[in-house]
Amino acid sequence: KVDVRGLNIVNETDILCGAGEDLMALINFAADKGLTGLEFASGIWGTVGGAIFGNAGAYGGEIKDVTKEITLVDITGSINKVDREYCRFTYRGSNLKVSKEIVIDTYFELKKGDKKQIREKIDEILHIRSTKHPVEGNSAGSFFKNIPDPTQPYGKLPAGKLLDEVGCKGLSVGGAKVYDKHANIIVNAGSATSSDIRKLADIMKQRVLDKFGILLEEEVIHLGQF
């Protein structure tokens, strides 16, 4: 019997999940079944398909780490099942951004765990996020990628740290504003246009480049001209 939510247990420890499912719904489903491996993604907004497309991650974990097989449809309408290696996952990226293939579903390999410990880890991460991430309103989450640095926790220097040091918190252009609690998040204060966001992001990038000589790379994808 297929679960109407597109979430199905396979071989007791793994989950087959439809691409349109909310990522948090997948995490909660796994927790309810006592399956561990997805806790790192707690609080990341978006769908499961989007998480695969951009290799979503946080706190040292990435979606590729628990992905085994993906069903894709290409621009000709052909449906194919591929393994993780096919997607050529990178930090916040995958070859799907180039091939333009669309995720239909994903097979996740998880492990049995203690339900209480899994839930405690999810709650811990959600609490941490609530102290520095907007819990409501309009935001695309982290705007810029972190910088590879083996001396830093999880091997990345947070872009937010650099942006904070150049005074970006609270900076605004039109209706776009850098979140007061996190310098790598741009929020819509109510009337932001895409042009406002683009101009604000450019100012943020320039400040970091001027002070640290580091050119930040966007985590978001731009569509159209500004």
N, C-alpha and C positions, 0 to 999 in steps of 0.2 A: 504494500500500500504506500503510495506517495504522499508525503506530508504536503498539505496545501500551501504551506509557507515556503516550500522549496528547500526545506532543511531535513536531511535524512541521514540516519546513522548507517554506516557501512562497516562490516567486520568488527563491530563492537567499539572500536576505538577511533574510527575515521568518520568524516562528515562529507556528504555531497551537498553542495549549496548552490542555489540559483544566483546568478549575477546581480539580480535586482534586489536581493535581500539587503537590508540595512546591516552594516558591519557589526554594530552593537547587538543586533538580534542574533547574529551568528555566535558572538562571544557568549551571550547569555544562554543560548541553546547548548553550547558546549559545556558551560559551567553546570547547567542543570543535569547534564548526563555524566558529570564527573570526569570530563576530558580536559586536559591541560595542554597549553601550547600557544593559546591565542590571547592570554591575558595582557601582553604588552600593548595590544592595539586598543585597549579599553579607552573609550572617549574620543576616538578618531571618527570624525564625521564622514558620512558617505556610504556608498554601496560596496558590496563585496567585489563586484566587477571593477569598480573604480580603484579599489585597493590593489587588485591584481595589476591593472593597467599601469599604476604609478608605483607599485611595490611599496605600499604604505608601511610605515614602521615608527617605532618609538622605543625608548628605554633599552636600546641594544638589540631589539628584535625587528624582523622584517617579515612581511607576509610570505615571501618566497621560502622562508625557513620551514613553513608547515604546508607548503603547496606540493602536491604530487602530480596532478594531472588537470588540464584545463580543456574545456570544449570551446572551440572558437568558430565563428562564421566569418569568412573573408568577403572581400568586395564583390565577388562573383556569386555569392550565396552558398558557397560550398561549406559544409560543416566538417570540422576536423578535431580529433582528440590529440592533444600534444602533451609532452612531458614538460617538467619545469625548465629543463635546459633549453628547450625551443624558444622560450620567452626572453632568454638572455637578460635576466634581471640585473639591474644596477641600482645604485643608491637613488631611490625615488624615481626609478625609471624601468622601462622594459622595451623590448623590440616591438611591442604592440603599438607604441607611439609612432613607429615608422611604418609598420605593415598595415596599420589601420584596421586590423582584425578586431572583432567585438567578442567579448567574453560572454558565453552562454551559462556555463556553470563551472565550478571548481571542486576538485576532490582534495580535501585537507587531511593530512596525516597527523593525528594527535596521539596523546598517551593518556592512560588512565591516571587519575590523580585523586586527591582528597577534596571532596566538594567544598568543605569548609575553608581549606587553605586556598583553593582556587577563587572562591568568592571574596575572601579577605584580600587577596592580591588585586582583584578587579576594583574593589572598593578603595584600596590604598591609592591606586593609580588615578581613579576618578577624583578622589579628594585632592591629590596633588594638582591635577589639571584644573580643578575648580578654583584654586587659589591664584592661578596665573593666566587661565584661558577664559574667554567669554563663554558663558554657559547658555546665553540666548542672544538674539540679534543676528545680524548678517555679517559673516566673516568667512574667509576661505582658509582659515587656520594659518599655519606657518607659511609665510610668503616666500622666504628665501631658504635655500638648502644650507645645511650645516657644512662646515669645511673639514675635509679629512685631516686628522691630526692624531697620530698614534699616542701622543702624550696625554690626550684628553680622555675622560670617561666615555666609554663606548666608541672610542676612536674618532670622535668628531668634536670640533670646536663649534659651539653653538653660535649661529649667526645672530641670535638675539642678544648674546653677550656683547658682541661688537657694536650692534645697533644701539644698545643701551649706553655703551661708553661714549658714543658720539651724540648722545642726547636726543634720540628719536622718539622716546615715549611722549605721547601727547601731541606730536607734530601733526599738522593737518593741512590738507589742500581741498578747498571746497567742502564737500560732504564726507570726504575720506579722512580717517584719523588713525594714527598708530595707537593701538590699545594701551591704556595707562599702566597695565600690569605686565605687559609682554611686548618688547620692542620689535618682535618679528611677526606681529599680527596686525593687519590692517582691518579696521571695521568700518561699516557704513553708518555714519552718524545720523542718517535719515534721508539724505538727498544726494548721496555720492553717485557720480557717473563713472563709467569705465575710464574716462580721460582723467578724472580726479585721482583715481587709484594709480594709474600709470605715472602721472606726474609726481605723486607722493613717493612711489617706489623708486623713481629715478633719483629723487633727492636723497633718499635713504642710502641707495647704492653709492652715490657720489661721496657722501660723508664718510662712509667706511673706506672707500678707495683712497680718499684724500689723507685719512689718518693712518690707515694700516697697510695701504697698498694692496688690498684684497678686493677683487671684483666679485661681488656676490652674484650667484646664479639663482634665478627664480625657480621655485618649486611649482608654481602655478603655470598653466598654459595660457598663452595669449591668443585670442581669436580676433581677427579684424585689424584695422588700422586705427591709430590714436593720434 
